[in-house]
Amino acid sequence: MPIPTVAIIGRVNVGKSTLFNRLVGGSRAIVDDTPGVTRDRNMGIASWAGRDFLVVDTGGLVPDSEDAIQAAVEKQVRLALSDSQAVILVVDWESGLHPFDFSAADLVRRSGVPAFVAVNRCDNPGRDPGAAEFYRLGLGFPYPISALHGTGTGELLDAVASVLPAVENEESDEVPFAIVGRPNVGKSSLFNRLCGDERNIVADSPGTTRDSTDTVVAWKGGRFRLVDTAGLRRRSADMDDLEYYSTLRSWRSVERSDVVMVLTDASQPLAA
């Protein structure tokens, strides 16, 4: 039996990737104050109360956006919900209820997946009473948490684990397989082809993939953990923080892989 899946969703810049990193025990997803840093689904294994489960970090929702990338992000969120046995809707105590929170809650309700509201940035107990306003989302008890410091995440995980089936731990036999290359050479298109669905957003604009994303694929009796990476760029003085960390994460993905595929564009000359 495959391990159950828990999706993390919410509007932009509420701390979804910080919570993802907290749950999977590392800095797997890039965290930055720039809205929209996470665009694809990023996955990692978490364990709690005797249960292992797959955590899926999704891009920030911007309902009714006319931007093509944002429309693709919403499609990714819907796919994540359809694959999940539970969902954590992350909201922000500091900014309070936002119309996009209600839109995300409606999306969760329509999915029929058991939902848990995580009120992030409750960094001290004095903020906990303010979390009550998020009852208005209609998804039950709002759990005050600090994704950054871990406060309150135990109670949240207790609730999430209670709705997940227990699965026996099995030693991983997956071969880590990274796909690397310059920006916009088709890494995400190949990744999606190998996975058999649109797990990563594909667009003509360079830099669409900003983080390294994992998924497991079975092929001829073997199991491969495919890693689609952000485009590798030559380091330069004018590289911004987000580009720097995306490139760094790509190199770390290479280091943890047993097999690395370097993808090039036949229509372009080779670059140093």
N, C-alpha and C positions, 0 to 999 in steps of 0.2 A: 504494500500500500504506500503510495507517495506521501511525503510529509505534507501537512496542511499549509496553506498560504495565508498570510496576513498582509493586507495592503495598507499603506500609509498615504492618505490623500489630504488635500486642503488647498487653500488659495496660496498665492505666491508669498514667500518670505515669512512664513509663520514658524519655521523651525523643523520642517519635516525631515530634512536630511540630517540635522543634528540628532533627532530622535532615532532615526535609522541607525546612525553610527553608535548611539548609546545601546540599542538593542542587539546589534550584531557584534559589539565589542571591538570596535576599531574605527579608523577614519576611512571607511570604504567610499563614502560619497563626499563630494566637494561641498564645503559650507562657506558661503560668502553672503555679504549683505546685498549683493546685486540680485534683484528679483529675476526668477526664471533660470537660475543656474542649473537646476535639475530639469532635463527635458525628456530623457528616456526613462524606462523602468530599470532601476538598479536593484539587485537581489543579494541577499545574504542570509545565512542560517543563524537563528537564535534558539536558545534553550531556556526553558523556565518551567518550574514545577513538574519536572519529569517529562516534559513535552518538547520535542524539537519542531520548529516550524520555519518556513521560508518567509522572510520579510521583504516586501517589495516597496521601494521608495519611488514615488511618482512625481512628475512635474507639477508646478503650481497651476491651479485652475484660474482661468480668466474667462468667465462665461460670456457668451455672445460676442467674443472677439472676432474681428474680421481678419486678423493676422493668420496666415497659413500655418505658421509654426504653432501658434496657440491652439488652432483647431486640431492639429496633429497630437498635441499634448493631451487634449481632452479625449481624443480617441484612445490614447495609451492608458489613460485613467479608466476608461470604460472597459478596456481589455483586462486591466488588472483586477477590477471588481468582478468580472465574469470568471476569473480564475481563482478567486479567494474564498476562504471559509470564514473570514472575519475582516473587518476594516477598522482602522483607527483614523478618525477625522481630527486633524490637528487645527486648533484655533489659537488666537493670540490674546492673552489677557491684557497686554499693554494697549493694543489698539481697540479692544472690545469687539462686540458683534459687528460684522460687516455684511453687506448684502451678498457678497460672494460666499460667505459661510452658509447662508440659507440655501443658495444654489447648490453648493456641494452636499449639504444635508439632503436636499431633494433627490440628488443623483444617487446617494447612498440608499435612501428609502426605496427608490424604484428598483434597485438591484436586489433587494430582499436579503442582503448579507448582514449577519449580526454586526452591529456598529457600536463603537465606543468613542466618546468625545474626550480628547486630551487637550486641556486648556494649558498651553505652554507659557513659559516665562512667569510662572508663579514661583519666583525665586526665594520667597520667604513666606512663613505661615500667615502673615498679615494679609497676604493677597488672596488666600484661599476663599474667603467668603464672596469675593467678587466673581468667582467662577460660576456662581449660581445663575447668573444671567444667561448662561449658555444652555440652560434647560429649555430656553425658547426655541432651540433648534429641533426639539421634539425627538431626540435620540436617546433620552434617558440621562442618567447621572453624568455630569461633567467632571472628569478626573483632573484636579489641579496638579500640574507637573512642572518640573524644570528639566527639559531635555539636556541642557548643558551640564547641570550638576547632578542629575539623576533623581532628584527629589520627587517622590510620588510615583515613580515609574513602576515600583513594585506592586502597588495596589492596582495600577492599570494592567500590568501583565497578569496578575492573579485573575482579573476579570476576563481578559482575552483568552488565557489558557483554559479557563473553565468551559469554553464552548468548542474547544478543539479536541479532536480524537487523539488518544495517545498512540504514538508510533514507536516501535522498537528502534533503538539506535543501530545503525549499520555502518561499518567502516567504509569510508568513501573509496570507490574505485574509479573515480572520474579523472580523466587526463586533462590538466589545464592547457588550454589552446588559445593563444592570443593572436588577434589580427591587428597588425600595425601598418602604418604608412603615413604619407603626407596628408594634409587636409584635402577632402573632396576627391579622393581617388576611388570611392565606392566601397569603403569598409563596411558601412552600415547596410548597404544593399546586399553585400555578400553575407553578412551576419544574418540578416533577415531570411535570405534564401536558405541558408544552412539550418536555421531554426524552424523554418516552415511557417512563420507568421511575421507580422509587422511589429516586432518588439522594439526596434529602434527607429527613430524618426529619420526619414530620408528627404533631403532637400538639396537644391543646387548650390545653396550658399555655403561657403567654407565655414567649418566650425560648428556645424549643427550638433554633432556629438561633443559634449563638453566633459563628460566623465567616462570612466571605464565601466561597462555594464556586463554582467555575467548571466549566462543561462546554460542549462544542461541539455545536451542533445544526445540521443541514442542513435548509433549507426553500426549495423552489421555486428551486433552483439557487444559492442563497446560503448562506453559513456564518456562524453567529452564535455568539459566545462568551457564553453566558448566565451572569450572576452573580447568585446568590441571596444577599441580604445579611441580616445580623442586623437586628432591628427597631430603627428609629431612635427614640431617646429624647431628650427635652429634657435637656441637661446640668444637673446639680444638685450641690450640695455633698455629698449623701449617696450619690452614685453610687459603687459600689465599682470597684476597678481593672479587673475583668473586664468589667463593663458599659461602662466608659469606653473600653477598647481595642476592644471589639466595635463600639461606635458610631463610633470613629475609623476602624476598618477599613472600615466601611460607607461613610463619606464618601470615603475614598480610592478605593473601588471606583467610586463615582460619578465621581470625577475622571478615572479611566482609561477611562471608557465613552464611546462615541459616541452611544448611545441610552440613555435612562433612562425606565423606566416607574414611575410612582408608583401603588401599589395602595392602595385604600381599602376600607373595609367599609361597604356600603350600609345595614347594619342599625345602624350607629353614627354619631353626629353627627361632623362634621369637627372636628378638634382643631388647635390652633395649633402 
